[in-house]
Amino acid sequence: MEFIGFTYVTNFLENTLRNAMFEVIDEANKLFRDWGLRLRFIYLDSLTLEPGYLINVKTPEGTMRLYPLEVLVDFLDYRLKSEIEKNDGIKMNKILGLISFPLASRSRYFDFYESFLGFQAERLGRRILVLSMRPFESDVLRMALRTLESPHVEDDVKRLAGRILSHELEAFKRRLLKGILHEVGHAFGLEHCPNPCVMNPPATMEEWDSRPVVFCNSCFTNLKRAVEEHRLSLKLEKADGK
């Protein structure tokens, strides 16, 4: 079995979305098991970033205070490296970090819809995957969360917001699951795909909602082969290191 380390950045993340995030990770592991992939996410605890790393970034939503992508990659790589050095028999050289704010760089802002679903970097054989959950949140979901958190809203309105939130959370979780599977595909060498497939990138969120939560036959075959080949290479590296 090969593992991908999983962590999340606590900054700006509401409890409701955090719980939904863990449900999605569990669903991804269930799919891996059902598909016969010898691959699982393993939780490595959360990360909280200090405010000193914040930068001002101009986004479509206005100027925001965000953590730069470079800092995220550094923290995630350090967390993965620390886990690998434990040498506890777990085969792992990849880590997925989920964040609740837009991905930003010190040089420019990355537009989710035009550029990518996430970001990946390679550090001395270690693969770092970063995925923002923010684009998967609808305006209605954010409004429902704010309504439920407000102490000045009447009970009837909160009950309505609760029903709306339940529906919107399902859409959020489905979008996030597809985003995670998409990044896993890239981590094992898959390219974008024109077929009905989770590797088919969207131009809009409506297109993303129409994508199936599966890999097409070609992508799945390539993914399964890559997982097995990588698992065997890690096993051989570990044997040579003894």
C-alpha positions in Angstrom: 0.0 0.0 0.0 1.2 3.5 -0.9 0.1 6.5 1.1 -0.3 10.2 0.4 0.0 12.4 3.5 -2.9 14.6 4.0 -3.0 17.9 6.0 -4.9 21.1 6.0 -4.2 24.7 6.9 -6.5 25.8 9.8 -6.4 29.5 9.0 -9.8 30.8 7.8 -11.4 27.4 7.8 -14.9 27.1 9.4 -15.8 23.9 11.4 -18.6 23.0 9.1 -16.3 23.0 6.0 -13.6 21.2 8.0 -16.0 18.4 8.8 -17.1 18.2 5.2 -13.4 18.1 4.1 -12.8 15.0 6.3 -15.9 13.3 4.8 -14.5 13.9 1.3 -11.1 12.4 2.2 -12.9 9.4 3.6 -14.9 9.1 0.4 -11.7 9.3 -1.7 -10.1 6.5 0.3 -13.3 4.5 -0.2 -13.2 5.0 -4.0 -9.5 3.9 -4.1 -10.5 0.8 -2.2 -13.5 0.1 -4.5 -11.3 0.7 -7.6 -8.6 -1.7 -6.4 -6.0 1.1 -6.2 -3.3 0.3 -3.6 -3.4 4.0 -2.5 -4.7 5.8 0.6 -4.6 9.2 2.2 -3.2 9.2 5.7 -3.8 12.1 8.1 -0.7 14.0 9.3 -2.4 16.5 11.6 -3.2 20.2 10.7 -1.0 23.2 10.1 -1.6 26.7 11.4 0.4 29.6 9.8 1.6 32.6 11.6 0.2 36.0 10.5 3.6 37.3 9.7 3.6 35.3 6.4 0.5 37.1 5.1 0.8 39.2 1.9 -1.6 41.6 0.1 -2.9 40.1 -3.1 -5.4 41.6 -5.6 -8.0 39.0 -6.5 -11.4 39.1 -8.3 -13.0 39.6 -4.9 -10.8 42.6 -4.1 -7.5 42.9 -2.2 -7.1 40.1 0.3 -4.6 39.2 2.9 -3.4 35.7 1.9 -0.6 33.2 2.6 1.8 33.0 -0.4 2.1 29.7 -2.3 5.8 29.5 -1.6 5.3 29.5 2.1 2.6 26.7 1.8 4.9 24.6 -0.3 7.8 25.0 2.2 5.6 24.1 5.2 4.1 21.1 3.5 7.5 19.8 2.3 8.9 20.1 5.8 5.9 18.2 7.2 6.4 15.5 4.6 10.1 15.3 5.1 9.6 14.9 8.9 7.2 12.1 8.4 9.5 10.3 6.0 12.4 10.5 8.4 10.4 8.7 11.0 11.2 5.6 8.9 8.2 3.7 10.3 7.6 1.5 7.3 5.0 3.7 5.6 5.7 4.1 1.9 5.1 7.8 1.2 6.7 10.6 -0.8 3.6 12.8 -1.5 1.6 15.2 0.6 -1.7 16.9 -0.1 -2.4 20.2 1.6 -6.0 21.7 1.5 -6.5 25.4 2.1 -9.6 27.5 2.5 -8.3 30.6 0.8 -7.3 31.3 -2.9 -3.9 30.2 -4.0 -1.6 33.2 -4.4 2.1 33.7 -5.3 4.4 36.6 -4.4 4.6 37.3 -8.1 1.0 37.1 -9.3 -2.5 35.8 -8.5 -3.4 32.5 -10.1 -6.9 32.4 -11.6 -8.6 29.1 -10.8 -10.9 29.0 -13.7 -8.2 29.7 -16.4 -5.1 28.2 -14.9 -5.5 25.2 -12.7 -7.4 23.3 -10.0 -4.4 23.2 -7.7 -0.6 23.5 -7.6 2.1 20.9 -7.4 5.9 21.1 -6.7 8.7 18.6 -6.6 11.4 18.8 -3.9 14.2 16.1 -4.0 11.8 13.4 -5.0 9.0 14.6 -2.7 5.8 15.7 -4.3 3.8 18.5 -2.8 0.1 19.0 -3.8 -1.8 22.1 -2.8 -5.5 22.5 -3.5 -7.7 25.5 -2.5 -11.2 24.6 -1.4 -12.3 28.2 -1.8 -13.4 28.0 -5.5 -15.7 25.1 -4.7 -17.7 27.2 -2.2 -20.8 28.8 -3.7 -21.9 32.3 -2.7 -25.1 30.7 -1.3 -23.0 28.4 0.9 -21.0 31.3 2.4 -24.2 33.3 3.0 -25.8 30.3 4.8 -22.7 29.9 7.0 -22.7 33.6 7.9 -26.4 33.4 8.7 -26.0 30.5 11.0 -23.0 32.1 12.8 -24.8 35.4 13.4 -26.3 35.9 16.9 -28.8 38.5 15.5 -30.7 36.2 13.1 -34.2 34.9 14.0 -34.6 31.1 14.5 -36.9 30.7 11.5 -34.3 32.3 9.2 -31.6 30.1 10.7 -33.6 26.9 10.1 -34.0 27.9 6.5 -30.3 28.7 6.3 -29.6 25.2 7.7 -31.7 23.5 5.0 -29.9 25.5 2.3 -26.5 24.7 3.8 -27.2 21.0 3.8 -27.9 21.1 0.0 -24.9 23.4 -0.8 -22.6 21.2 1.3 -23.3 18.2 -0.9 -22.3 20.2 -4.0 -19.2 21.5 -2.2 -18.1 18.0 -1.3 -18.7 16.6 -4.8 -16.6 19.5 -6.3 -13.8 19.0 -3.7 -13.7 15.2 -4.3 -13.3 15.7 -8.0 -10.6 18.3 -7.3 -8.7 15.9 -5.1 -8.9 13.1 -7.6 -7.7 15.4 -10.3 -4.6 16.4 -8.3 -3.9 12.7 -7.5 -4.0 12.0 -11.2 -1.5 14.7 -11.9 0.7 13.5 -9.1 1.0 10.1 -10.9 1.7 11.6 -14.3 -1.8 12.0 -15.8 -2.4 14.8 -18.2 -5.6 16.7 -18.9 -8.2 14.6 -20.7 -10.9 15.5 -23.2 -13.1 12.5 -22.2 -15.9 12.4 -19.6 -13.4 12.2 -16.9 -12.3 13.9 -13.7 -9.0 14.8 -15.5 -11.0 17.0 -17.9 -10.4 20.6 -16.6 -13.4 23.0 -16.5 -13.7 26.5 -17.9 -16.5 27.2 -15.5 -17.9 25.8 -12.2 -20.9 24.6 -14.1 -18.7 22.5 -16.3 -17.0 21.1 -13.2 -20.3 20.1 -11.8 -21.0 18.2 -15.0 -17.8 16.1 -14.7 -18.2 12.6 -13.4 -16.5 11.5 -10.2 -14.5 8.9 -12.1 -11.4 8.5 -14.3 -12.1 7.5 -17.9 -10.9 4.0 -18.9 -7.7 5.3 -20.4 -6.8 7.5 -17.5 -7.7 4.9 -14.9 -5.5 2.3 -16.7 -2.6 4.7 -16.7 -3.2 5.7 -13.1 -3.3 2.1 -11.8 -0.1 1.3 -13.7 1.7 4.4 -12.3 0.6 3.6 -8.7 1.9 0.1 -8.9 5.1 1.1 -10.6 5.7 3.8 -8.0 4.8 1.6 -5.1 7.4 -1.0 -6.3 10.1 1.7 -6.8 9.6 2.9 -3.2 9.8 -0.6 -2.0 13.1 -1.1 -3.8 14.5 2.2 -2.5 13.6 1.2 1.0 15.3 -2.2 0.5 18.4 -0.6 -0.9 18.6 1.7 2.1 18.7 -1.1 4.7 
